[in-house]
Amino acid sequence: MTQPGVMSVGRRKEAIARVKLVEGSGQFQVNGRSLERYFPTPTLTLTVLKPFKSCECEGKFDTTVTVVGGGVVGQAGAVRLAIARALVANDPNLRKTLRREGLLTRDPRMVERKKYGRPGARKRFQFSKR
């Protein structure tokens, strides 16, 4: 490792995650809590850990995450992107592997705004012919 720690940022929907990776024993902390306590479902845990699995570096880094905004799914996606970016910053040779898995692409989908005169973004009020 070239630096004592690598920082990176990931975003998804309204969530913003800041990640610090330091070579270590594989400890994972999200907003002061363990990974399993912060993201209780197995799906979210797998989403967050996917960058480590795809580049086969599970348990090699101590990860500290600060995440704000959005819901749990958006936060998990933001953390995943931040971890992938941090791994590339640490070792540029991993870029091809992570890119192939689609982990370096920021998901651009955002909530569509509500339009005036309508109950939602696309929903219409019930039509009455008579």
TAJO-V675443 format. One record per pair of residues at least 6 apart in sequence whose ideal C-beta (glycine too) atoms are under 7 Angstrom apart, sorted by sequence separation. I is the first residue (numbers start at 1). J is the second residue. D is the distance in whole Angstrom. If there is no record, write none. Layout:
# TAJO-V675443
i:I j:J d:D
i:I j:J d:D
This chain:
# TAJO-V675443
i:28 j:34 d:7
i:39 j:45 d:5
i:52 j:58 d:5
i:88 j:94 d:6
i:98 j:104 d:5
i:114 j:120 d:6
i:115 j:121 d:6
i:118 j:124 d:6
i:119 j:125 d:6
i:9 j:16 d:7
i:10 j:17 d:5
i:28 j:35 d:4
i:31 j:38 d:6
i:87 j:94 d:5
i:88 j:95 d:5
i:114 j:121 d:6
i:9 j:17 d:7
i:30 j:38 d:4
i:67 j:75 d:5
i:113 j:121 d:6
i:9 j:18 d:6
i:10 j:19 d:7
i:36 j:45 d:7
i:39 j:48 d:6
i:112 j:121 d:4
i:35 j:45 d:6
i:88 j:98 d:6
i:7 j:18 d:7
i:8 j:19 d:5
i:67 j:78 d:6
i:87 j:98 d:7
i:67 j:79 d:6
i:7 j:20 d:5
i:35 j:48 d:7
i:65 j:79 d:6
i:84 j:98 d:5
i:5 j:20 d:5
i:6 j:21 d:5
i:5 j:21 d:7
i:88 j:104 d:7
i:5 j:22 d:4
i:4 j:22 d:7
i:84 j:103 d:4
i:85 j:104 d:7
i:63 j:83 d:7
i:84 j:104 d:5
i:1 j:23 d:5
i:80 j:103 d:7
i:81 j:106 d:6
i:44 j:72 d:6
i:48 j:76 d:5
i:47 j:76 d:5
i:51 j:80 d:6
i:47 j:77 d:7
i:50 j:80 d:6
i:77 j:107 d:6
i:48 j:79 d:5
i:26 j:58 d:7
i:44 j:76 d:5
i:48 j:80 d:6
i:51 j:83 d:5
i:55 j:87 d:6
i:26 j:59 d:3
i:39 j:72 d:7
i:47 j:80 d:6
i:51 j:84 d:4
i:25 j:59 d:7
i:26 j:60 d:7
i:26 j:61 d:7
i:27 j:62 d:5
i:28 j:63 d:5
i:29 j:64 d:5
i:30 j:65 d:4
i:31 j:66 d:6
i:26 j:62 d:7
i:29 j:65 d:7
i:31 j:67 d:6
i:51 j:87 d:6
i:23 j:60 d:7
i:24 j:61 d:6
i:25 j:62 d:7
i:30 j:67 d:6
i:39 j:76 d:6
i:23 j:61 d:6
i:24 j:62 d:3
i:22 j:61 d:7
i:55 j:94 d:5
i:21 j:61 d:5
i:22 j:62 d:5
i:21 j:63 d:6
i:55 j:97 d:5
i:54 j:97 d:6
i:55 j:98 d:6
i:19 j:63 d:6
i:20 j:64 d:5
i:54 j:98 d:6
i:19 j:65 d:5
i:51 j:98 d:6
i:54 j:101 d:5
i:17 j:65 d:6
i:18 j:66 d:5
i:54 j:103 d:7
i:17 j:67 d:4
i:15 j:67 d:6
i:16 j:68 d:6
i:51 j:103 d:5
i:16 j:69 d:6
i:50 j:103 d:7
i:15 j:69 d:5
i:14 j:69 d:5
i:15 j:70 d:3
i:14 j:70 d:4
i:13 j:70 d:5
i:17 j:75 d:7
i:15 j:74 d:4
i:14 j:74 d:6
i:15 j:75 d:4
i:19 j:79 d:7
i:13 j:74 d:4
i:17 j:78 d:4
i:12 j:74 d:5
i:16 j:78 d:6
i:17 j:79 d:4
i:15 j:78 d:4
i:19 j:82 d:4
i:18 j:82 d:7
i:19 j:83 d:6
i:12 j:77 d:3
i:17 j:82 d:4
i:21 j:86 d:5
i:12 j:78 d:4
i:11 j:78 d:5
i:19 j:86 d:5
i:10 j:78 d:4
i:10 j:79 d:6
i:12 j:81 d:7
i:21 j:90 d:6
i:10 j:80 d:7
i:10 j:81 d:3
i:10 j:82 d:3
i:9 j:82 d:6
i:8 j:82 d:5
i:10 j:85 d:6
i:8 j:85 d:4
i:8 j:86 d:4
i:6 j:86 d:5
i:8 j:89 d:6
i:6 j:89 d:5
i:6 j:90 d:5
i:1 j:90 d:6
i:11 j:106 d:6
i:12 j:107 d:5
i:13 j:110 d:6
